[in-house]
Amino acid sequence: FEKQKIVQKTYEYKYASGDKPMMHIAFNIDINFFMPTGVTITSILENNKDMNFTFHIFTDEADEKDLQKVKQTAEKYKQNCIVYIMDMEPFSHFHIKHARFKRVSFFRLYMPKVLKKVTDKFLYIDADLICINSMEAFKKIDLEGKVLAAVSDLPEAVKTRSDFLGLKSGKYFNSGVLWIDTEKWEENSITEKAFSYQGRDPKSFTCHDQDVLNLVMDGDIKF
């Protein structure tokens, strides 16, 4: 991974200043999801005016119109936004269930390797969520030495998915919101373990990166 240039290009729009605490939040999207991401970011900023944020947007491509919107948002709220254009080839051997899905979701298996250079913890969230309150609660989570914190999926999904994947823990989390310790992630070689699932039988896991992360962690997280 250190030798591969997986991040091909970055666009940085940095306007944050002052002594307010900084929080790092990451997204993985395709080019069609810039507007929803902007809505999610705006909802966070409107409800957290006492904090500074750096938003890390990992994507397969971006056009000038989208980049200008990202810049305008960062400038308007005096915050930081960084767009990462990723090389898709390293992710090409992960299978996807339907053609309408894209492999950009697998970026979250790699992003801690990028973000470890700027923060010890960050929040990954799906870009179809809305923030209605303070984000401070995440920073107060005690990971108790675990790599990440996440929420359990619905009980019926936990039973179905954990049985299907053969998880010894019988637990299954939703990967749509992840509070990640970048140092612990690296210490436990999570990216490397996740990538070992490339090329597996497409029938062996069907929920993409979420299944892969659950296979790697097998319940050993902070719920």
Sequence and secondary structure as in RCSB ss.txt:
>XXXX:A:sequence
FEKQKIVQKTYEYKYASGDKPMMHIAFNIDINFFMPTGVTITSILENNKDMNFTFHIFTDEADEKDLQKVKQTAE
KYKQNCIVYIMDMEPFSHFHIKHARFKRVSFFRLYMPKVLKKVTDKFLYIDADLICINSMEAFKKIDLEGKVLAA
VSDLPEAVKTRSDFLGLKSGKYFNSGVLWIDTEKWEENSITEKAFSYQGRDPKSFTCHDQDVLNLVMDGDIKF
>XXXX:A:secstr
  SS  EEEEEEEE   SSS EEEEEEEE GGGHHHHHHHHHHHHHT TTSEEEEEEEES   HHHHHHHHHHHH
HHT EEEEEEE SGGGTTS  SSTTS GGGGGGGTHHHHHTTT SEEEEE TT    S SHHHHT   TT SEEE
EE  HHHHHHHHHHHT SS   EEEEEEEEEHHHHHHTTHHHHHHTTTT  TTS  SHHHHHHHHHHTT SB 
